[in-house]
Amino acid sequence: MSTKSRAVSAKGVEEFKNYITRAIPLNAVITCADNTGAKTLRVVQVTKAKTRLSRTPSASVGDSVVCVVKRGPPDLRKQVFGAVIIRQKYPVRRLSGQHIVFEDNAAVIVTPEGDLKGTDIKGPVASEAAEKWPRIANLASIIV
């Protein structure tokens, strides 16, 4: 007979976490979907990325990244900001079985406290990002 404790199973089944394929690697150029004036962003670092040694970190919908503004007004260009990915081209499989595909990779610029730098979000926002970031959900016009 096994003498293992069964205390772990007493908690019950934890909520199933949806797996999203990480499709936005480092140095990817993505569009900025807010009204800060920035047009394109380059992903410089993926925060809280846990990967295998020597593997390039990648981001997916809802992930926080560090970006550099590549195209935009001169006061924003070459500046480093935090951002949150809100859309990705690669299909996202939902628990219901449907696949969601967006036509571009997009992010919104956020402050270190988690507030949005802009006041409006252009285009749809994936519900995975809206669930993680309630401030993005408040400003989003369309949540898909």
ZIJO-V560485 format. One line per field, one symbol per residue. psi: psi as a letter, one per 30 degrees, with the letter a starting at -180 (. if undefined). Layout:
psi = ???
This chain:
psi = kkgkkgfefffaklkkkkkkkjgjlkgkkllkgahffkelkkkekjkhkjllkgkkkllakflklklkkekalfffkgkklklkkfkkekkkklffflkkklflkllkkllffflkelgkkkllkkfeeeeejfeeeefkekj.
